[in-house]
Amino acid sequence: MARRIDSLNVYLQGWIGYYCRCQTPSVVKALDSWIRRRLRAVYWAQWKTHKQRLRQLQRLGLTGYQAGWLSGRPWGPTRISGLNWLGWALPTSHFDQLGLIRLSSRLKTSS
């Protein structure tokens, strides 16, 4: 995941450097949220089995019931990544610790 975030940061820095003047910062904030949601989906796909998902979710701080309910869903990674419990297990601060940049913090709003 660290290599993935490093290469993503390079791309995002170039992107925000080009589009740094924006009249709609809400669009950039929504893009920030979408990127983190997709990274949660990548985590979910990496944890291939029910047992591994259960173990990882409990390690990240979910209760046994929450982890069991979430890991037992038959839905795909994209749908799972939008659920609150996975957002609690992998909050924005988790991605900040991994070094993922926030586009909204580098945005220059034009008036």
C-alpha positions in Angstrom: 0.0 0.0 0.0 2.9 2.4 0.7 4.2 2.0 -2.9 0.7 2.5 -4.2 0.3 5.7 -2.2 3.7 7.0 -3.2 2.9 6.6 -6.9 -0.6 8.1 -6.4 1.0 11.1 -4.6 3.2 11.8 -7.6 0.2 11.8 -9.9 -2.0 13.9 -7.5 0.7 16.5 -7.1 1.0 16.9 -10.8 -2.8 17.0 -11.2 -3.3 19.7 -8.4 -0.4 21.7 -9.8 -2.2 21.9 -13.1 -5.6 22.5 -11.7 -4.6 24.4 -8.5 -6.9 27.4 -9.3 -10.4 26.2 -8.8 -13.7 28.0 -8.3 -15.4 25.0 -6.9 -13.4 23.6 -3.9 -16.3 21.3 -3.0 -15.5 19.3 -6.2 -11.9 18.8 -5.0 -13.1 17.8 -1.5 -15.4 15.3 -3.1 -12.5 14.0 -5.1 -10.4 13.6 -1.9 -13.3 11.5 -0.4 -13.6 9.4 -3.5 -9.8 8.6 -3.6 -9.9 7.4 0.0 -13.0 5.4 -0.7 -11.3 3.6 -3.6 -8.3 2.9 -1.3 -10.6 1.3 1.2 -12.0 -0.8 -1.6 -8.4 -1.9 -2.4 -7.8 -2.9 1.2 -11.1 -4.9 1.1 -10.0 -6.7 -2.1 -6.6 -7.5 -0.6 -8.2 -9.2 2.4 -9.5 -12.0 0.2 -11.2 -14.3 2.7 -13.9 -13.9 5.3 -11.5 -14.9 8.1 -8.8 -12.5 7.0 -11.3 -9.6 6.7 -12.7 -10.4 10.1 -9.2 -10.4 11.7 -8.1 -7.2 10.0 -11.3 -5.3 10.9 -11.0 -6.3 14.5 -7.3 -5.3 14.5 -8.4 -1.9 13.2 -10.8 -1.5 16.2 -14.2 -2.7 15.1 -16.2 -4.9 17.6 -16.7 -8.5 16.9 -20.3 -7.9 15.8 -19.4 -5.1 13.4 -16.4 -7.0 11.9 -18.5 -10.1 11.5 -21.4 -8.3 9.9 -19.2 -6.4 7.6 -17.0 -9.3 6.6 -20.0 -11.5 5.9 -21.5 -9.2 3.3 -21.6 -10.7 -0.3 -21.2 -7.3 -1.9 -18.2 -6.1 -3.9 -15.4 -3.9 -2.7 -16.8 -0.7 -4.1 -20.1 -1.1 -2.3 -18.5 -2.2 1.0 -16.1 0.8 0.9 -19.0 3.2 1.2 -20.2 1.7 4.5 -19.7 3.6 7.7 -18.0 0.8 9.6 -15.2 0.5 7.1 -14.8 4.3 7.2 -14.5 4.0 11.0 -11.9 1.2 10.7 -9.9 3.1 8.0 -10.5 6.8 8.7 -8.9 9.7 6.9 -6.2 9.9 9.6 -5.1 6.4 8.6 -4.3 7.6 5.1 -2.7 10.8 6.4 -0.3 8.6 8.4 0.5 6.6 5.3 1.5 9.9 3.6 -1.4 10.4 1.2 -1.7 14.0 0.3 -5.0 15.9 0.6 -5.8 17.8 -2.6 -8.1 20.3 -0.7 -5.1 21.4 1.4 -3.1 22.3 -1.7 -5.9 24.1 -3.5 -5.8 27.8 -4.3 -9.2 29.2 -4.6 -9.8 32.0 -7.1 -12.2 34.8 -6.4 
